[in-house]
Amino acid sequence: MSKELEYSRGLANGPIDRKLLRAASDGLSGKEMSAAVGGTIPPEQTIQRVRDLLESRNWATFFEQEQLILESINDILASLREWVAAGSVQHIKAALQALKMKQDALAKHRMSPEEAANIVLDGQARIMLAAIQATMFSAADELARRYPAVPSAELHEVFLMALPAAVDTIERRIEQG
């Protein structure tokens, strides 16, 4: 990366970062975001820079879109303050309409606590199932070592047949809360 393209991590370190965030919140492509900042950042680096900016505030991937919308709302509010001071009714109406659109976008991306809990529970279930499967295969390998007369493929098959019952048991426990 050349000297003029170097940047430090952090949310909106300067005007280029603010333009990138605004462009990303408007849904522009990497090429379009690069054009929005006058080509100072190549198209292939713009998307990563936006991700770096969002990540620097510890935003999870799920919340990236929400953060971009909030950034856009802050820009609209700043403009609205100027227009109120100037008494520009036409601009104020446009800003209020833009705020309404951003509010609708936030509501659309919002996740209920139940949905978030389900995502966590699903992730935990997958981890548990992977652990059970790894344990079963390790046990099959150990049994094959101890009892060489029984083919290891047969032991693996027996464990794979038992896996659906383990899955059912875990799913029942998750449903019970």
C-alpha positions, 0 to 999 in steps of 0.5 A: 500500500502506498504512502497516500493510501496508508490509514490507521484503524478506527471508525471514520478517521477522516473525510475519506472514511466518512465518504466510504461509510456513506457510500457503503450505507447507500449500497454502492459497489467497491468500484462505485465506492472508489469513485466516491472517494476520487479513486484514492482507494482502489476498488478492491480495497474499499470493501475491506476498508469499510469492514475494517472501519466497522470491525474496529468498533467491535461490530459483528458481521450481522450488525454491519448493515445497522451500523452503516444505517446509523452512520447515514442517520448521523449525516442526515441529522447534521444536515437537518440541524444546518437547514433548521438554522437556515430555515430551509423548509424544503430541505427539512422535509427531505431530511425528515423523509430520508430519516423515515426511510433509514428508520424503516431500514433499521426496523427491517434489519432488527433481530428479536432477542428470540431470533438471536437466542435461536442463532446461539442455540443452533451454533451450540447444537452444531458444536455439541454434535461435532463433539459427539461425532468426533468422540464416537469416531475416536471410540470406534478407532480405539475399539478397532485397536483393542479388538482387531477382529472387528473391522473399524469400518463396521464400528464406524457404521454402528456409531453413525447409526447411533448418531441420529439418536444423539441428535434427537436427544440434543434437540429435545434438550434444546427445546426444553430450554 
